[in-house]
Amino acid sequence: MDMDPVRNPYAPGAGSPPPELAGRDAFRRIVHIALQRIRIGNPAKSVLMVGLRGVGKTVLLEQIRIDTEADGMQTIRMEAPEGRSLPALLAPQLRVALLRLSRIEAAKDFARKGLSALAGFAKALRVSYQDIEVGIDYEPEPGLADNGDLETDLAMLLEQVGLAAKGAGTAVVMFIDELQYIKEAEFAALISALHRCSQRRLPIILVGAGLPQLRERAGSAKSYAERLFDYPEVGPLSDIDARRALESPAEHLGVRFEDKAVLAIVSHTRGYPYFLQEWGKHAWDVADTSPITFADVETASQLAIAALDESFFRVRFDRMTPLERRYLRAMAELGPGPHRSGDIAAILGREVSALAPTRGKLISKGMIWSPSHGDTAFTVPLFDEFMKRIMPGSAWRTE
């Protein structure tokens, strides 16, 4: 059959849902059990999914949110971008959740009290967090979430939201992506508030996602975070699941892959869901007819790498300073990693201490992380190969 590009099923893109969410049923079940337990008043840990870029954390988070709404629970969804405060992110979303709960007769009074708490919360914290913008539906209640201290006030506010959810016989589930960008003091306040709600067995819980350094950041924010959260690791797909993610969408449209072509794509992509979508898209567009051949994949690989270089990789490269680029290029010279900080410094002819600020900035930008003390690894799969392509030769060593 002819390969119509309009019917191409593959969807490479930031957060774009793939046509086949393969290999993620276990994660969905973990969260489903936790949410069902919290809704009926049983203890359950919040869930923070961690993983590298390109493993599909955002897609998985959104699918779980859709599953949760289908189960009749209230959800709020947000991304924690660099430069915005946690109160500014939470306040409008909590208002929406409380307004929904206020329409349920059994929860009406609790929800209205929650909206009063929200008004006090926003008013008191606007001095410290000028980016808070939220509609005010009720007058603040003196002494309710209006102390001007984020940790105290957020705990009071989430407690009121949890009481409203309990009154309604449901749960409020906060879905937050890119959690590693939340400032430590704000993260500590969120963890403390969740801890308070957990102690009272209130049905409010967090399902978050972030880069691998999220575990360490949570522990640094509050020592008891390891007892409050589960940290399932989202990684590349197994060979079986990678094949399913690639072949199933095509089969639904009557298109097959040669076995050698599938093996080549799985090898090129190393099972990372984002890359599977990129290779699948280009292999489909290159092929004239079904089945898609190994030769089609070899041609598509050049196009896929060029597309990644201009989008997925380049957008991250452009955010870095010249010294940060040299640091990552030195890492790439050593291979995929992880690498010892001393080995990276040696390639650059610098002391480890002199490069510590650069390393710290790259961690805060989400480009690298530390799997263990003194080790450094890329958060973006295949980034070592990209750095060698974009900074070839050896001139970067002395720039």
Sine and cosine of phi, psi and omega as CSV:
sin_phi,cos_phi,sin_psi,cos_psi,sin_omega,cos_omega
0.00,0.00,0.45,-0.90,0.04,-1.00
-0.95,0.31,0.57,-0.82,-0.05,-1.00
-1.00,-0.09,1.00,-0.08,-0.03,-1.00
-0.98,0.20,0.88,-0.47,-0.02,-1.00
-0.89,0.45,-0.40,0.92,0.03,-1.00
-0.92,0.40,-0.52,0.85,-0.03,-1.00
-1.00,0.00,0.02,1.00,-0.01,-1.00
-0.81,0.59,0.88,-0.48,-0.13,-0.99
-1.00,0.08,-0.17,0.99,-0.15,-0.99
-0.99,0.14,0.54,-0.84,-0.18,-0.98
-0.71,-0.71,0.94,0.33,0.10,-0.99
-0.95,0.30,0.72,-0.70,-0.01,-1.00
0.26,-0.97,0.39,-0.92,-0.03,-1.00
-0.93,0.38,0.95,-0.32,0.04,-1.00
0.98,0.20,0.07,1.00,0.01,-1.00
-0.94,0.33,0.79,-0.62,-0.03,-1.00
-0.93,0.37,0.75,-0.66,0.04,-1.00
-0.96,0.28,0.35,-0.94,0.02,-1.00
-0.92,0.39,-0.38,0.92,0.00,-1.00
-0.69,-0.72,0.94,-0.34,0.01,-1.00
-1.00,0.07,0.98,0.19,-0.11,-0.99
-1.00,0.09,0.56,-0.83,0.18,-0.98
0.97,0.24,0.24,0.97,-0.07,-1.00
-0.87,-0.50,0.20,0.98,-0.03,-1.00
-0.89,0.46,-0.59,0.81,-0.04,-1.00
-0.90,0.44,-0.64,0.77,0.02,-1.00
-0.91,0.41,-0.68,0.73,0.00,-1.00
-0.89,0.46,-0.59,0.81,0.01,-1.00
-0.94,0.35,-0.66,0.75,0.02,-1.00
-0.83,0.56,-0.75,0.66,-0.04,-1.00
-0.94,0.34,-0.65,0.76,-0.01,-1.00
-0.84,0.54,-0.71,0.71,-0.01,-1.00
-0.90,0.44,-0.70,0.72,-0.01,-1.00
-0.87,0.49,-0.67,0.74,-0.05,-1.00
-0.95,0.32,-0.63,0.78,0.04,-1.00
-0.91,0.42,-0.61,0.80,0.05,-1.00
-0.91,0.42,-0.72,0.70,-0.06,-1.00
-0.91,0.41,-0.55,0.84,-0.03,-1.00
-0.91,0.41,-0.55,0.84,-0.03,-1.00
-0.99,-0.12,0.16,0.99,0.09,-1.00
1.00,-0.04,0.10,0.99,0.07,-1.00
-1.00,0.08,0.51,-0.86,-0.01,-1.00
-0.92,0.38,0.59,-0.81,0.06,-1.00
-0.40,-0.92,0.56,-0.83,0.01,-1.00
-0.99,0.13,0.54,-0.84,0.23,-0.97
-0.92,0.40,0.34,-0.94,-0.10,-0.99
-0.86,-0.51,0.82,-0.58,0.09,-1.00
-0.88,-0.47,0.96,-0.29,0.02,-1.00
-0.99,0.14,0.75,-0.66,-0.03,-1.00
-0.84,-0.54,0.52,-0.85,0.01,-1.00
0.08,-1.00,0.22,-0.98,0.01,-1.00
-0.94,0.33,0.14,-0.99,0.15,-0.99
-0.89,0.45,0.55,-0.84,0.13,-0.99
1.00,0.09,0.07,1.00,0.01,-1.00
-1.00,-0.05,-0.08,1.00,0.07,-1.00
1.00,-0.03,0.46,0.89,0.00,-1.00
-0.89,0.45,-0.68,0.73,-0.03,-1.00
-0.91,0.42,-0.68,0.73,0.03,-1.00
-0.89,0.46,-0.70,0.72,-0.01,-1.00
-0.91,0.42,-0.66,0.75,0.02,-1.00
-0.87,0.49,-0.69,0.73,-0.02,-1.00
-0.93,0.36,-0.62,0.78,0.02,-1.00
-0.91,0.42,-0.64,0.77,0.04,-1.00
-0.91,0.41,-0.60,0.80,0.07,-1.00
-0.88,0.47,-0.68,0.74,0.03,-1.00
-0.89,0.45,-0.68,0.73,0.05,-1.00
-0.85,0.52,-0.67,0.74,-0.07,-1.00
-0.92,0.39,-0.68,0.73,0.06,-1.00
-0.90,0.44,-0.60,0.80,0.03,-1.00
-0.90,0.43,-0.43,0.90,0.05,-1.00
-0.99,0.11,0.03,1.00,0.09,-1.00
1.00,0.03,0.27,0.96,0.03,-1.00
-0.99,-0.14,0.38,-0.92,0.03,-1.00
-0.99,0.11,0.73,-0.69,0.01,-1.00
-0.80,-0.60,0.51,-0.86,0.20,-0.98
-0.78,-0.62,0.58,-0.81,-0.14,-0.99
-0.75,-0.66,0.77,-0.64,0.03,-1.00
-0.46,-0.89,0.34,-0.94,0.10,-1.00
-0.89,-0.45,0.65,-0.76,-0.03,-1.00
-1.00,-0.09,1.00,0.04,0.00,-1.00
-0.97,0.23,0.38,-0.92,0.09,-1.00
-0.90,0.44,0.68,-0.74,0.12,-0.99
0.99,-0.12,-0.15,0.99,0.05,-1.00
-0.92,-0.39,0.57,-0.82,-0.04,-1.00
-0.99,0.13,0.41,-0.91,0.06,-1.00
-0.88,0.47,-0.70,0.72,0.04,-1.00
-0.85,0.53,-0.60,0.80,0.01,-1.00
-0.92,0.38,-0.56,0.83,0.03,-1.00
-0.95,0.30,-0.70,0.72,-0.14,-0.99
-0.97,0.26,-0.66,0.75,-0.19,-0.98
-0.81,0.58,-0.79,0.61,-0.01,-1.00
-0.89,0.45,-0.59,0.81,-0.03,-1.00
-0.94,0.35,-0.65,0.76,0.03,-1.00
-0.91,0.40,-0.56,0.83,0.05,-1.00
-0.87,0.49,-0.71,0.70,0.01,-1.00
-0.87,0.50,-0.71,0.71,0.00,-1.00
-0.89,0.46,-0.67,0.74,-0.02,-1.00
-0.93,0.36,-0.60,0.80,0.04,-1.00
-0.90,0.43,-0.63,0.78,0.06,-1.00
-0.90,0.45,-0.71,0.71,-0.02,-1.00
-0.92,0.40,-0.48,0.87,-0.02,-1.00
-0.93,0.36,-0.25,0.97,0.02,-1.00
-1.00,0.07,-0.09,1.00,0.05,-1.00
-0.99,-0.13,0.86,-0.51,-0.17,-0.99
-0.81,0.59,-0.71,0.71,-0.06,-1.00
-0.92,0.38,-0.33,0.94,-0.05,-1.00
-0.95,-0.32,-0.03,1.00,-0.17,-0.98
-0.82,0.57,-0.78,0.63,-0.07,-1.00
-0.91,0.42,-0.67,0.75,0.03,-1.00
-0.89,0.45,-0.66,0.75,-0.03,-1.00
-0.92,0.40,-0.64,0.77,0.03,-1.00
-0.91,0.42,-0.62,0.79,0.06,-1.00
-0.91,0.41,-0.59,0.80,0.07,-1.00
-0.89,0.45,-0.63,0.78,0.03,-1.00
-0.93,0.38,-0.56,0.83,0.11,-0.99
-0.91,0.42,-0.66,0.75,0.05,-1.00
-0.88,0.47,-0.66,0.75,0.01,-1.00
-0.89,0.46,-0.64,0.77,0.02,-1.00
-0.88,0.47,-0.71,0.71,0.04,-1.00
-0.91,0.41,-0.63,0.77,0.01,-1.00
-0.86,0.51,-0.77,0.64,-0.04,-1.00
-0.92,0.40,-0.68,0.73,-0.03,-1.00
-0.90,0.43,-0.71,0.71,-0.07,-1.00
-0.95,0.32,-0.57,0.82,-0.10,-1.00
-1.00,-0.06,-0.10,0.99,-0.02,-1.00
-0.90,0.45,-0.42,0.91,0.05,-1.00
-0.90,0.44,-0.67,0.74,-0.03,-1.00
-1.00,0.05,-0.53,0.85,-0.06,-1.00
-0.83,-0.56,1.00,0.07,-0.10,-0.99
-0.91,0.41,-0.24,0.97,-0.05,-1.00
-1.00,0.07,0.06,1.00,0.05,-1.00
-0.95,0.32,0.85,-0.53,0.09,-1.00
-0.70,-0.71,0.90,-0.43,-0.03,-1.00
-0.48,-0.88,0.60,-0.80,0.07,-1.00
-0.92,0.38,0.59,-0.81,-0.01,-1.00
-0.95,-0.32,0.88,-0.47,-0.05,-1.00
-0.98,-0.19,-0.45,0.89,0.00,-1.00
-0.67,-0.74,0.41,-0.91,0.04,-1.00
-0.94,0.35,0.55,-0.83,0.05,-1.00
-0.88,0.48,0.53,-0.85,0.11,-0.99
-0.99,-0.16,0.88,-0.47,-0.07,-1.00
-0.80,0.61,0.74,-0.67,0.02,-1.00
1.00,0.07,-0.01,1.00,-0.03,-1.00
-0.95,-0.32,0.98,-0.21,0.04,-1.00
0.85,0.52,0.53,0.85,-0.06,-1.00
-0.80,-0.60,0.48,0.88,-0.04,-1.00
-0.99,0.16,-0.29,0.96,-0.05,-1.00
1.00,0.07,0.06,1.00,0.06,-1.00
-0.95,-0.30,0.88,-0.47,-0.15,-0.99
-0.86,0.52,-0.71,0.71,-0.08,-1.00
-0.89,0.46,-0.70,0.71,0.00,-1.00
-0.93,0.37,-0.73,0.68,-0.10,-0.99
-0.94,0.35,-0.62,0.78,0.00,-1.00
-0.91,0.41,-0.61,0.80,0.05,-1.00
-0.88,0.47,-0.69,0.72,0.04,-1.00
-0.89,0.45,-0.68,0.74,-0.04,-1.00
-0.91,0.42,-0.75,0.66,-0.01,-1.00
-0.91,0.42,-0.51,0.86,0.06,-1.00
-0.89,0.47,-0.67,0.74,0.03,-1.00
-0.92,0.39,-0.62,0.79,0.06,-1.00
-0.90,0.45,-0.68,0.73,0.02,-1.00
-0.90,0.45,-0.63,0.78,0.04,-1.00
-0.90,0.43,-0.64,0.77,0.04,-1.00
-0.90,0.43,-0.68,0.74,0.03,-1.00
-0.89,0.45,-0.66,0.75,0.03,-1.00
-0.89,0.46,-0.68,0.74,0.04,-1.00
-0.87,0.49,-0.54,0.84,-0.02,-1.00
-1.00,0.08,-0.09,1.00,-0.03,-1.00
0.95,0.32,0.49,0.87,-0.01,-1.00
-0.72,-0.70,-0.26,-0.97,0.06,-1.00
-0.68,-0.74,0.45,-0.90,0.13,-0.99
-0.95,-0.32,0.84,-0.55,-0.06,-1.00
-0.90,-0.44,0.86,-0.50,0.02,-1.00
-1.00,-0.06,0.87,-0.49,0.06,-1.00
-0.97,-0.25,0.90,-0.44,-0.03,-1.00
-0.80,-0.61,0.85,-0.53,0.02,-1.00
-0.99,-0.12,0.35,-0.94,0.03,-1.00
0.82,0.57,0.68,0.73,-0.07,-1.00
-0.88,0.47,-0.36,0.93,-0.04,-1.00
-0.91,0.41,-0.27,0.96,-0.02,-1.00
-1.00,0.07,-0.14,0.99,0.02,-1.00
-0.95,0.31,0.71,-0.71,0.00,-1.00
-0.89,0.45,0.51,-0.86,-0.13,-0.99
-0.86,0.52,-0.68,0.73,-0.02,-1.00
-0.90,0.45,-0.61,0.79,0.01,-1.00
-0.95,0.30,-0.61,0.79,0.06,-1.00
-0.90,0.44,-0.66,0.75,0.03,-1.00
-0.87,0.49,-0.66,0.75,0.02,-1.00
-0.90,0.44,-0.65,0.76,0.02,-1.00
-0.91,0.42,-0.70,0.72,0.01,-1.00
-0.89,0.46,-0.67,0.74,0.01,-1.00
-0.89,0.46,-0.66,0.75,0.01,-1.00
-0.91,0.42,-0.66,0.75,0.03,-1.00
-0.91,0.41,-0.60,0.80,0.03,-1.00
-0.88,0.47,-0.69,0.72,0.02,-1.00
-0.88,0.47,-0.69,0.72,0.02,-1.00
-0.91,0.42,-0.60,0.80,0.04,-1.00
-0.91,0.42,-0.66,0.75,0.03,-1.00
-0.87,0.49,-0.57,0.82,0.00,-1.00
-1.00,-0.01,0.04,1.00,-0.02,-1.00
0.80,0.60,0.71,0.70,0.05,-1.00
-1.00,-0.01,0.60,-0.80,-0.09,-1.00
-0.99,0.13,0.92,0.39,0.11,-0.99
-0.69,-0.73,0.73,-0.68,-0.20,-0.98
-0.49,-0.87,0.38,-0.93,0.00,-1.00
-0.93,-0.37,0.73,-0.68,0.22,-0.98
-0.86,-0.51,0.93,-0.36,-0.09,-1.00
-0.84,-0.54,0.15,-0.99,0.05,-1.00
-0.56,-0.83,0.53,-0.85,0.02,-1.00
-0.12,-0.99,-0.01,-1.00,0.02,-1.00
-0.96,0.29,0.23,-0.97,-0.11,-0.99
-0.85,0.53,-0.44,0.90,-0.01,-1.00
-0.93,0.36,-0.10,1.00,-0.01,-1.00
-0.87,0.49,-0.60,0.80,0.02,-1.00
-0.86,0.51,-0.74,0.68,-0.01,-1.00
-0.92,0.40,-0.63,0.78,-0.02,-1.00
-0.91,0.42,-0.64,0.77,0.04,-1.00
-0.90,0.44,-0.68,0.74,0.01,-1.00
-0.92,0.40,-0.57,0.82,0.04,-1.00
-0.94,0.34,-0.57,0.82,-0.02,-1.00
-0.94,0.35,-0.70,0.71,0.02,-1.00
-0.56,-0.83,0.80,-0.60,-0.08,-1.00
-0.88,0.47,-0.46,0.89,-0.05,-1.00
-1.00,0.02,0.15,0.99,-0.04,-1.00
-0.87,0.49,-0.55,0.83,-0.03,-1.00
-0.90,0.43,-0.40,0.92,0.03,-1.00
-1.00,-0.01,-0.20,0.98,-0.06,-1.00
-0.99,-0.12,-0.40,0.92,-0.10,-0.99
-0.84,-0.54,0.51,-0.86,0.33,-0.94
-0.99,-0.14,0.59,-0.80,-0.06,-1.00
-0.85,-0.53,0.93,0.37,0.05,-1.00
-0.90,0.44,0.70,-0.72,-0.05,-1.00
-1.00,-0.09,0.84,-0.54,0.03,-1.00
-1.00,-0.09,0.90,-0.44,-0.06,-1.00
-0.86,-0.51,-0.18,-0.98,0.07,-1.00
-0.90,0.44,0.35,-0.94,-0.01,-1.00
-0.97,0.23,0.49,-0.87,0.15,-0.99
-0.90,0.44,0.27,-0.96,0.01,-1.00
-0.85,0.53,-0.64,0.77,-0.02,-1.00
-0.90,0.43,-0.72,0.69,-0.01,-1.00
-0.94,0.34,-0.56,0.83,0.05,-1.00
-0.89,0.45,-0.67,0.74,0.05,-1.00
-0.88,0.48,-0.68,0.73,0.00,-1.00
-0.89,0.45,-0.68,0.73,0.01,-1.00
-0.88,0.47,-0.52,0.85,-0.03,-1.00
-1.00,0.07,-0.73,0.68,-0.16,-0.99
-0.99,0.14,-0.61,0.79,-0.11,-0.99
-0.85,0.53,-0.74,0.68,0.00,-1.00
-0.87,0.50,-0.60,0.80,0.01,-1.00
-0.94,0.34,-0.67,0.75,-0.01,-1.00
-0.87,0.49,-0.58,0.82,0.03,-1.00
-0.88,0.47,-0.39,0.92,0.00,-1.00
-0.96,-0.29,0.24,0.97,0.06,-1.00
0.98,0.21,0.37,0.93,-0.04,-1.00
-0.90,-0.43,0.67,-0.74,0.02,-1.00
-0.90,-0.44,0.31,-0.95,0.17,-0.99
-0.93,-0.37,0.63,-0.78,0.24,-0.97
-0.88,0.47,0.54,-0.84,-0.03,-1.00
-0.86,0.50,-0.64,0.77,0.01,-1.00
-0.90,0.43,-0.54,0.84,0.02,-1.00
-0.93,0.37,-0.66,0.75,0.03,-1.00
-0.90,0.45,-0.71,0.70,0.00,-1.00
-0.86,0.50,-0.61,0.79,-0.01,-1.00
-0.92,0.40,-0.68,0.73,-0.01,-1.00
-0.92,0.40,-0.69,0.73,0.02,-1.00
-0.88,0.48,-0.62,0.79,0.03,-1.00
-0.93,0.38,-0.72,0.69,-0.01,-1.00
-0.88,0.48,-0.66,0.75,-0.13,-0.99
-1.00,0.01,-0.26,0.97,-0.04,-1.00
0.82,0.57,0.45,0.89,0.09,-1.00
0.99,0.15,0.11,0.99,0.01,-1.00
-0.98,0.22,0.83,-0.55,-0.13,-0.99
-0.83,0.56,-0.66,0.75,-0.02,-1.00
-0.88,0.48,-0.70,0.72,-0.04,-1.00
-0.93,0.36,-0.56,0.83,0.07,-1.00
-0.86,0.52,-0.66,0.75,0.03,-1.00
-0.91,0.41,-0.64,0.77,-0.01,-1.00
-0.90,0.43,-0.73,0.68,0.00,-1.00
-0.93,0.38,-0.64,0.77,0.02,-1.00
-0.87,0.49,-0.69,0.72,0.00,-1.00
-0.86,0.51,-0.75,0.66,-0.08,-1.00
-0.96,0.29,-0.56,0.83,0.05,-1.00
-0.89,0.45,-0.66,0.75,0.04,-1.00
-0.88,0.47,-0.73,0.68,-0.07,-1.00
-0.93,0.37,-0.52,0.85,-0.01,-1.00
-0.97,0.25,-0.61,0.79,-0.09,-1.00
-0.92,0.40,0.62,-0.79,0.06,-1.00
-1.00,0.05,-0.61,0.79,-0.04,-1.00
-0.57,-0.82,0.20,-0.98,0.13,-0.99
-1.00,0.09,0.61,-0.79,0.06,1.00
-0.99,0.14,0.39,-0.92,0.11,-0.99
-0.96,0.27,0.80,-0.61,-0.17,-0.99
-0.99,-0.17,0.18,-0.98,0.08,-1.00
-0.87,0.49,-0.64,0.77,0.03,-1.00
-0.89,0.46,-0.62,0.78,0.08,-1.00
-0.87,0.50,-0.68,0.73,-0.03,-1.00
-0.91,0.41,-0.63,0.77,0.01,-1.00
-0.89,0.46,-0.64,0.77,0.07,-1.00
-0.93,0.37,-0.68,0.73,-0.01,-1.00
-0.89,0.45,-0.52,0.85,-0.03,-1.00
-0.87,0.49,-0.65,0.76,0.02,-1.00
-0.89,0.46,-0.66,0.75,0.00,-1.00
-0.94,0.35,-0.63,0.77,-0.01,-1.00
-0.91,0.42,-0.69,0.72,0.01,-1.00
-0.90,0.44,-0.66,0.75,0.03,-1.00
-0.90,0.44,-0.64,0.77,0.02,-1.00
-0.91,0.41,-0.67,0.74,0.04,-1.00
-0.90,0.43,-0.65,0.76,0.01,-1.00
-0.88,0.48,-0.58,0.81,-0.06,-1.00
-1.00,0.04,-0.19,0.98,-0.05,-1.00
-0.76,-0.65,-0.98,0.21,-0.12,-0.99
-0.82,0.57,-0.73,0.68,-0.02,-1.00
-0.99,0.11,-0.70,0.72,-0.15,-0.99
-0.89,0.45,-0.62,0.78,-0.03,-1.00
-0.88,0.48,-0.51,0.86,0.05,-1.00
-0.98,0.18,-0.64,0.77,0.03,-1.00
-0.87,0.49,-0.65,0.76,-0.07,-1.00
-0.93,0.37,-0.30,0.95,0.00,-1.00
-1.00,0.09,-0.06,1.00,-0.11,-0.99
-0.98,-0.19,0.48,-0.87,0.10,-1.00
-0.98,0.20,0.27,-0.96,0.04,-1.00
-0.82,0.58,-0.66,0.75,-0.01,-1.00
-0.93,0.37,-0.60,0.80,0.05,-1.00
-0.90,0.44,-0.62,0.79,0.04,-1.00
-0.90,0.43,-0.66,0.75,0.02,-1.00
-0.90,0.43,-0.61,0.79,0.03,-1.00
-0.88,0.47,-0.72,0.70,0.00,-1.00
-0.93,0.35,-0.55,0.84,0.04,-1.00
-0.92,0.39,-0.60,0.80,0.07,-1.00
-0.91,0.42,-0.64,0.76,0.08,-1.00
-0.86,0.51,-0.71,0.71,-0.03,-1.00
-0.89,0.46,-0.56,0.83,0.01,-1.00
-0.87,0.49,-0.49,0.87,-0.01,-1.00
-1.00,0.09,-0.23,0.97,0.00,-1.00
0.92,-0.39,-0.18,-0.98,-0.08,-1.00
-0.88,0.47,-0.51,0.86,0.03,-1.00
1.00,-0.09,-0.05,-1.00,0.11,0.99
-0.96,0.27,0.29,-0.96,-0.06,-1.00
-0.77,-0.64,0.46,-0.89,0.08,-1.00
-0.96,0.26,0.64,-0.77,-0.02,-1.00
-0.85,0.53,-0.58,0.81,0.01,-1.00
-0.91,0.42,-0.58,0.81,0.02,-1.00
-0.93,0.36,-0.62,0.79,0.03,-1.00
-0.91,0.41,-0.71,0.70,0.00,-1.00
-0.88,0.47,-0.62,0.79,-0.02,-1.00
-0.89,0.45,-0.64,0.77,0.02,-1.00
-0.89,0.45,-0.59,0.81,-0.02,-1.00
-1.00,0.07,-0.08,1.00,-0.01,-1.00
0.92,0.39,0.54,0.84,-0.05,-1.00
-0.81,-0.59,0.30,-0.96,0.11,-0.99
-0.98,0.21,0.53,-0.85,0.03,-1.00
-0.84,0.54,-0.68,0.74,-0.03,-1.00
-0.89,0.45,-0.56,0.83,0.00,-1.00
-0.94,0.34,-0.47,0.88,-0.02,-1.00
-1.00,-0.07,-0.09,1.00,-0.04,-1.00
-0.84,0.54,-0.68,0.73,0.04,-1.00
-0.88,0.47,-0.61,0.79,0.03,-1.00
-0.91,0.42,-0.71,0.71,0.04,-1.00
-0.87,0.49,-0.67,0.74,0.01,-1.00
-0.88,0.47,-0.64,0.77,0.01,-1.00
-0.93,0.37,-0.62,0.79,0.03,-1.00
-0.92,0.40,-0.57,0.82,0.07,-1.00
-0.92,0.39,-0.70,0.71,-0.02,-1.00
-0.92,0.40,-0.47,0.88,0.06,-1.00
-0.99,0.15,-0.11,0.99,0.02,-1.00
0.98,0.19,0.36,0.93,0.00,-1.00
-1.00,0.01,-0.52,0.85,-0.01,-1.00
-0.68,-0.73,0.20,-0.98,0.09,-1.00
-0.50,-0.86,0.18,-0.98,-0.06,-1.00
-0.91,-0.41,0.98,-0.19,0.02,-1.00
-0.89,0.46,-0.51,0.86,0.07,-1.00
-0.40,-0.92,0.21,-0.98,-0.10,-1.00
-0.83,0.56,0.81,-0.58,0.03,-1.00
1.00,0.07,-0.12,0.99,0.03,-1.00
-0.99,-0.17,0.50,-0.87,0.01,-1.00
-0.68,-0.73,0.71,-0.70,-0.02,-1.00
-0.67,-0.74,0.44,-0.90,0.08,-1.00
-0.95,0.33,0.58,-0.81,0.16,-0.99
-1.00,-0.03,-0.17,0.99,-0.04,-1.00
-0.93,-0.36,0.91,-0.41,0.01,-1.00
-0.86,0.52,0.58,-0.81,0.04,-1.00
0.91,0.40,0.21,0.98,-0.04,-1.00
-0.94,0.34,-0.44,0.90,0.05,-1.00
-0.88,0.47,-0.64,0.77,0.00,-1.00
-0.93,0.36,-0.62,0.78,0.05,-1.00
-0.89,0.45,-0.70,0.71,-0.03,-1.00
-0.87,0.49,-0.60,0.80,0.04,-1.00
-0.93,0.36,-0.55,0.84,0.03,-1.00
-0.95,0.30,-0.65,0.76,-0.12,-0.99
-1.00,0.08,-0.37,0.93,0.05,-1.00
-0.79,-0.62,0.94,0.34,-0.07,-1.00
-0.96,0.26,0.15,-0.99,0.06,-1.00
0.96,0.27,-0.42,-0.91,-0.08,-1.00
-0.78,-0.62,0.08,1.00,-0.06,-1.00
-0.89,0.46,-0.48,0.88,-0.03,-1.00
-0.89,0.46,-0.37,0.93,-0.04,-1.00
-0.90,0.44,-0.50,0.87,-0.11,-0.99
-0.89,-0.46,0.16,0.99,-0.03,-1.00
-0.91,0.42,0.00,0.00,0.00,0.00
